[in-house]
């Protein structure tokens, strides 16, 4: 807060951890939301099973 210069943030995520799964889930949800907001056809390719897994958090 109050920083005037650009800040670079590095996230260090260990493999095969819950954090890795969370980051992957956030990326997938972000891509889906972006495609819906942009009106792209990518959202039409998401199956019902994929949508259910997103809601359950199984991704």
N, C-alpha and C positions, 0 to 999 in steps of 0.2 A: 504494500500500500504506500502510495506516495512516490513510487519508483518512476523516474522519468526516462530511463534508458531501457532498451529491449532486454528482456530476461529470457534465458534459455533454461528449460527444465528437462532434466533427464530422469526417466523412470527406469529403475532397475527391477526387473521382474524375473524371478527364478523359474526355471522350467518345471513343469509338472506340479504346479502349486495352484491353489484356489485363486490366487491373484492373477495368474496367467489366464485362467478360465474367465474371470471377471473382465479382464481387458479385452479378450476376444469377444465376449458377449456385448460389451459396450460398443466395440467397433461394428459388429453386425447390426445392432440396433441403430447406430448412427447412420450407417449406410442405408438401411431401410427407411428411416425417417427422412433422410436427404432425398431419396428417390421419390418418396410420396410428396414432399414439399415442392420438388422441382417438376413434378408431373411426368417423370421418366417412366418408361415401361418396365423397369426393373422390378417394381413392386408387384406387378402382375404375374411375375414368375415365381413368387413365393407360394409354396404349397401350404395347405391347411396344417399339415404336420409341423412345418417349420414355424408357422405362427404360434401354434400351441406350445412348441418347445421354447420359444421366446418368452411366452407368458409364464411358463413354468420355471424358466431359468435353467433348462437342461443343456443349453448350447455349449 
